[in-house]
Amino acid sequence: MTVQRVEPGGPLRGRIQVPGDKSISHRMLILAALADGTSTIRGLSGGDDVLRTRRILEALGIRTFEAAGVLNVHGGALSPAKGPLDVGNSGTGIRLLAGLLAGMDFLSVLDGDDSIRRRPMDRVLEPLRAMGATVAGREGSDLAPLTVGGGGLSGIEYRLPVASAQVKGCVLFAGLSADSPTTVIEDRPSRAHTEELMLATGITVDESSEDGLNVTTVHPGRPEPFTHDIAGDPSQAAFWAVAAAIVPGSEVVLGNVYAGPARLGFVEVLQRMGAHLVLDPASGDMTVRNSELVGTDIAADEVPGLVDEVPILAVAAAMAEGVTTFDGVEELRIKESDRLAAVESQLGRMGAEVRVENDRLVVTGRPEGVGLRGVGVDSHGDHRIAMACAVAALVAKGPTTITGWDAVSTSYPDFYGHLQALRNGNRPEVADRSADEGS
């Protein structure tokens, strides 16, 4: 377990390109694997989570070739793997791949690290069983390793109990191999990556809104080979947006940030808090300057569009004037860590006033002249907790040491390098794709 020391310092200045969007990267790899032919993907996230999905697809018989940041995927028929398929720390990976494998007429085993083995998978097991797949968790539970016996699926109509792009994606990927259309109904819209990318690659998807419900229907089929450029990950951009907003004298430009539906909730919240944040819709460039922030209230129906950004928004709230509340954030308890408990404990160690009240997170901003303190904190094996603490450390009094920094490699291995570049006022135009984050 590695330890990273972060010193407080001067302003952050310059331009960076954050890693390619992690959620889109997983899905494009799976769609490329299903397409009969060669697909080309540029800007793929190089974090360990996405690399695990790529390696799993290779274990299932898919060939890939990468050169100069361009990945060619030779897709087609999948074949049984020789052993268990290890997703590492990726909750997105295990859920989407369970849907993919449910449609294959062979047996597969999906496993992961200790964090994955603690995360309940009943939300995907239930709809997959309803479609006719034979799926089982460890010793009859809903925990990984998951055994997936696929094939012979029937289309279903399934209403999500909780807004979740991962569960929706699982069901829609399984629906590609069903004998009839599959419909997912949502009370609150979650991120729409799966259906958007399916449509873009030639799959028939119907979308509608009925009586306040979001209805998505996928028709059985396979994607066409494609070429896709993956834009920068807004969930990673959020760390630098908050850093620029709270560190005095800072101005940061984040290049080509993905601006799709339900991905920029954090932008609306930061702007509401008074952040000087401008997004150019044409280029995707996001410019953020240091600002005086004030507290705000985040309603439960906003959370699906910013669920992964809650830890870093809590850092912004800790530096704002007044109280910030996050309602309906219970989903954070079953991420890579219990993120509610981790935010409360680790930011609390740094002097922030944070408390959890059932499914609500409440952060009271520090009064003028009183700031955070540099201490030893623990990532709890969670990349977003590690990076949120690193941003908080930039405005703390004294150095901060973050135990479990290696968790950052799952989504953004070059995070600390980009921090150093911004401190030096450098302008790295492109992130290190070979070394480059789910709801």
Order of alpha helices (4+ residues) and beta strands (2+ residues): beta-beta-alpha-beta-alpha-beta-beta-beta-alpha-beta-alpha-alpha-beta-beta-beta-alpha-beta-alpha-beta-beta-beta-alpha-beta-alpha-beta-beta-beta-alpha-beta-alpha-beta-beta-beta-beta-alpha-beta-beta-alpha
